Amino acid sequence: MDPKPSVTEMLARLEQQIAHNVEREAFHAGHEAFHRDQRSSYADELERLTRCRDSLKAAAETAEELMARVLPKVSAAPPPPQIPDMGRRFRLARLVELVVERKRPDERFGPKSIAAEVNQTFGDRLTRRFSERQASVALAWLAQSGRIVRHEKGRPFHESQYARGG
């Protein structure tokens, strides 16, 4: 390189530098517009997420307060009566009697509910599942003996309805 470049060389170099700077400015201006769009979309998403988090936080705090409240005790159901030991062999009708004795006098029931309750209460003592037909026979027997009252006679697709009281 010449220690002292000529004016035309200096102008040429300056033109190159100007062209380079114009190109770099345009490049960065394009990136600036892209980044400005990206920034605005991220700012909108951030605002939406922040609102969602705040509302969820408030709902969780309200739920914690509600769960911390102690509800007044409603009269608890009486504990189930002790099931007497009936030995190895027992009558299935006696199981139905025990279940019926626990019913309220005005409560209506049928063979389906009695069979389900017998299976639930005495299922561990039974070798086979107590059927609705067996419950129906036992309830009919109790109705004939006057221990329960039949309110509705059974028809196809409608079971008989019984109650302890009249």
Residue pairs with C-beta under 8 A, 6 or more apart in sequence:
2 9
5 13
80 102
80 121
81 102
83 98
83 121
83 122
84 98
86 94
92 118
92 130
92 134
92 138
93 138
93 141
93 142
95 118
95 121
95 122
95 130
96 114
96 118
96 135
96 138
96 139
96 142
97 138
97 142
97 147
98 121
99 114
99 117
99 118
99 121
100 109
100 114
100 139
100 142
100 147
100 148
100 162
100 164
103 109
103 163
103 164
104 164
105 163
105 164
105 165
106 163
106 165
107 163
107 164
108 151
108 161
108 162
108 163
109 161
109 162
109 163
110 139
110 159
110 160
110 161
110 162
111 132
111 133
111 135
111 136
111 139
111 159
111 160
112 132
112 135
112 159
114 135
114 138
114 139
115 130
115 131
115 132
115 134
115 135
118 126
118 130
118 135
119 126
119 129
119 130
122 130
123 129
132 159
136 154
136 159
136 160
139 148
139 160
139 162
140 150
140 160
142 148
142 162
143 149
143 150
143 162
147 164
148 162
148 163
148 164
149 162
149 163
149 164
149 165
149 166
150 160
150 161
150 162
151 161
151 162
151 163
152 158
152 160
152 161
153 160
154 160
